[in-house]
Amino acid sequence: MKTFIIVFLLLQILGCSSPAVKNDRYAKANGFSKHEIMGTDFTHVVYLNRLRGQSHWHVYIDGDGRPWRGRYVISPDPTTANPLMLRLMAKDASPSIYLGRPCYHGMVSESACQAWVWTHGRYSEAVVTSMAAALNELIQRQQIEELTLIGHSGGGTLAMLLAEHLQQTKMLVSIAGNMDINQWSLKHGYSHLSGSLNPVDRPMLPQSITQFHFMGMQDENVSLEPVQRLKNTHPNLNYIKVESAGHESGWDDYYCQLLQLTGSRCLPMN
């Protein structure tokens, strides 16, 4: 009986795939190719869609995933098990890049990966610089001339911070983006994200970058007010209220309309 229980438990463990493995499977099923690109101190997992030969690319950045297991317990692997941005990229007719964050997607064992990187320092200069370096490598490889940065939640935060580092950026799209990390941490009673950069405190982005910020009216995680404040200093900023969307819910159904509003389109339905 004991042997049976042990074997059963082992089978259960082997049958449970990590979030990184599940993301790999989803990407492969949708025809994306996987690459590992060196940034500064970190290696970034990147997925490219099957489209090539165009000068304007979309860059997808996912949210924070699971940096904490509980209120006071740090997660050993922050990779999201629910990759919204991979799903949205699968709908996109434009050539696209899914840019993995430092220490995500199976990279957590790298020597530079300390827990601070995906907890309090998740939007730090070190994180942003490494992501920009990895993206610049891809820009050179693929001969990319223009970028649209698309980020969800904390990925929207990073898209805003990355835009000032990448001269190819022509458009910024945030989906339920966290644009004031200090207000957000106070709202939820979280500890201060010491060492992270705050979008509302950054210099104004160039007027050549058109911004679209989509905010779900059912969202209880981030609020619209920081985006409204940014509108005062960013003349090319547009914010759109999506009545049926929450923080993560509703975006799959709305995404084709979102792409159309930003001048892009979805792939034809099968």
Residue pairs with C-beta under 8 A, 6 or more apart in sequence:
17 25
18 77
18 79
18 106
19 65
19 66
19 77
19 79
19 80
19 81
20 45
20 77
20 79
20 104
20 105
20 106
21 106
22 81
23 79
23 80
23 83
23 86
23 105
24 34
26 83
26 86
26 87
27 34
27 47
27 86
27 98
28 34
30 49
30 86
30 90
31 49
31 50
32 47
32 48
32 49
32 50
32 86
32 89
32 98
33 47
33 48
33 50
34 45
34 46
34 47
35 45
35 46
35 47
35 48
36 43
36 44
36 45
36 46
37 43
37 44
37 46
37 134
37 137
37 138
38 44
38 133
38 134
38 137
39 102
39 129
39 130
39 131
39 132
39 133
39 134
40 126
40 129
40 130
40 133
41 102
41 112
41 126
41 130
42 102
42 103
42 107
42 110
42 112
42 113
42 117
42 127
42 130
43 107
43 110
44 99
44 100
44 101
44 102
44 107
44 130
44 131
44 134
45 100
45 104
45 105
45 106
45 107
46 97
46 98
46 99
46 100
46 134
46 138
47 86
47 89
47 97
47 98
47 100
48 95
48 96
48 97
48 98
48 138
48 142
49 89
49 90
49 92
49 95
49 96
49 97
51 93
51 94
51 95
51 96
52 95
52 142
53 95
54 94
54 95
55 143
55 144
55 145
55 146
56 94
56 95
56 144
56 145
56 146
56 147
56 148
56 170
57 94
57 95
57 96
57 97
57 142
57 144
57 146
57 147
57 148
58 89
58 92
58 94
58 95
58 96
58 97
58 147
58 148
58 150
58 264
59 96
59 97
59 99
59 135
59 147
59 148
59 149
59 150
59 159
60 85
60 86
60 88
60 89
60 96
60 97
60 98
60 99
60 150
60 151
60 155
61 85
61 99
61 101
61 131
61 149
61 150
61 151
61 152
61 155
61 156
61 158
61 159
61 162
62 80
62 83
62 84
62 85
62 86
62 98
62 100
62 101
62 104
62 151
62 152
62 155
63 80
63 84
63 85
63 152
63 153
63 154
63 155
63 248
64 78
64 80
64 118
64 122
64 153
64 154
64 155
65 78
65 79
65 80
65 81
65 104
65 118
66 75
66 77
66 78
66 79
66 80
66 81
67 74
67 75
67 78
67 118
67 119
67 122
68 74
68 75
68 119
69 75
74 115
74 119
75 118
76 108
77 108
78 101
78 103
78 104
78 108
78 118
79 104
79 105
79 106
79 108
80 104
82 248
84 152
84 248
84 251
84 252
85 98
85 150
85 151
85 152
85 155
86 98
87 252
88 150
88 152
88 251
88 252
88 255
89 96
89 98
90 267
91 255
91 256
91 259
91 266
91 267
92 259
92 264
92 266
92 267
93 259
93 264
93 265
93 266
93 267
94 148
94 264
94 265
95 142
97 135
97 138
99 131
99 134
99 135
100 107
101 118
101 122
101 127
101 131
101 155
101 158
102 112
102 113
102 117
102 118
102 126
102 127
102 130
102 131
103 110
103 112
103 113
103 117
103 118
104 118
107 113
116 195
117 124
117 126
117 127
120 191
120 192
120 193
120 194
120 195
120 196
121 127
121 193
121 194
121 195
121 196
122 154
122 193
122 196
123 154
123 157
123 158
123 161
123 181
123 193
123 196
123 197
123 198
124 195
124 196
124 197
125 197
127 158
128 158
128 161
128 162
128 165
128 197
129 165
131 158
131 162
132 162
132 165
132 166
135 147
135 162
135 166
136 166
138 144
139 147
139 166
139 168
144 168
145 168
146 168
146 169
146 170
147 166
147 168
147 169
147 170
147 171
148 169
148 170
148 171
148 172
148 173
148 262
148 264
149 159
149 162
149 163
149 166
149 169
149 171
149 172
149 173
150 159
150 173
150 174
150 175
151 157
151 158
151 159
151 160
151 173
151 174
151 175
151 177
152 174
152 175
152 176
152 177
152 248
152 251
153 175
153 176
153 177
153 178
153 221
153 222
153 247
153 248
154 178
155 177
156 174
156 175
156 176
156 177
156 178
156 179
156 213
157 174
157 177
157 178
157 179
157 181
157 199
159 172
159 173
159 174
159 177
160 172
160 174
160 177
160 179
160 199
160 202
160 205
161 197
161 199
161 202
162 169
163 169
163 172
163 205
163 209
164 202
164 203
164 205
169 209
170 208
170 209
170 210
171 209
171 210
171 211
171 212
171 262
172 205
172 209
172 210
172 211
172 212
173 211
173 212
173 213
173 214
173 258
173 262
174 211
174 212
174 213
174 214
174 227
175 214
175 251
175 258
176 214
176 215
176 216
176 219
176 221
176 222
176 245
176 246
176 247
176 248
176 251
177 213
177 215
177 222
177 227
178 184
178 199
178 221
178 222
178 226
179 199
179 200
179 213
179 222
179 226
179 227
179 230
180 198
180 199
180 200
180 225
180 226
180 229
181 193
181 196
181 198
181 199
182 192
182 193
182 198
183 223
183 225
183 226
184 190
184 221
184 222
184 223
185 191
185 192
185 193
187 223
199 226
199 230
200 226
200 229
200 230
204 233
204 234
205 211
205 234
207 235
207 236
208 236
209 236
210 236
210 238
211 234
211 236
211 237
211 238
212 238
212 239
212 240
212 258
212 261
212 262
213 227
213 230
213 237
213 238
213 239
213 240
214 239
214 240
214 242
214 245
214 254
214 258
215 222
215 224
215 227
215 239
215 240
215 241
215 242
216 242
216 244
216 245
216 246
216 247
216 249
216 250
216 251
217 241
217 242
217 243
217 244
217 245
218 243
218 244
218 245
218 246
218 249
218 250
219 245
219 246
219 247
220 246
220 247
221 247
222 247
224 239
224 241
227 237
227 239
228 239
230 237
231 237
231 239
240 261
242 250
242 254
244 250
244 253
244 254
245 251
245 254
251 258
255 266
256 265
256 266
259 265
259 266
260 266
